[in-house]
Amino acid sequence: MILVTPTFAASQGVRSNPSHPVPVVVSSSRSLYNLTRMTEAEKLFNQIYKRWLSRVGFILSFRRATHEGIHGALKTIQAQNAQYVDGLVSGPDYDKIIVDKKGFFEALPPEKLSRQMTELTVRQAQIGVDAASIVFAHSVLDAAALDYCRVTALVAPGDWESVIDQRQIRLCDFRGVGYEQMLTRKLDEFFEQLERESLLKKADYLFARCKPPANWSPMHNYAYDRDRLKKLDDYRHEVIHGISAPQEIAAAEEEVDYLTRTVLYFMGLVNLRYGLRLDPFYVFTGKELPPQGMKAMTGNEAGG
């Protein structure tokens, strides 16, 4: 096992707290799986992590670039607002439509109005960035939760029998197929339906398969909190489907980080229950390590 240290995380565009490295189980060689081709479960397990690396890097780059861009544009925004307010004050075009323009600007001086407009622009821009980040991070987590469920079904389809038992199955469905084939077919249908369900439902199914001990966590300073996920799920729904504009969310940076780290938590659940591990060669190349490389790594491991 190795730790994904801050240096490694930074090289992948992943923000990390220097005092709290994220533990991730990584296979140092394919010998731990026997020197055979990777199973579909192992491939999907590694693909989810690879996707997580790229998406987290995207989110953090987006947040950093927009943060710098917003603050770098402050002078320009302020100048544009000052020009607009000056037009209200001195231009005759608004005299016929604004009631008591003189009294308005005595109560709210042009400089103050311009400053408030700039502050509102910056605040709305930040709310937009935070909302977009949470929606994207939520989508990454939602997809990971579904795929980790699929991983468990690939490893141990029998662990899902209780779920399939609750579904209506016609006798004609068994015509010409065996039990294992039927279970696989029904699981495929179930996961197609589960994809349309909420993040929390996917997480609940994953927990039911993995059965972690109470208060278990593979990471420092991380605790799974279903209520917290529920609030973030509701916020995402309001952003996408709500009528009003997105509302400011407290500690948005921490919430984005929590969503992204929950993917690692789900990965840890699958590792805990089913023993699947990361193969770094496959993660970074998308290919299985050639037999020569596996033998060399195994030899080095044995020699060490």
Beta strands, then each sheet from edge to edge (+ up, - down):
strand 1: 2-4
strand 2: 22-24
sheet 1: 1+ 2-
end
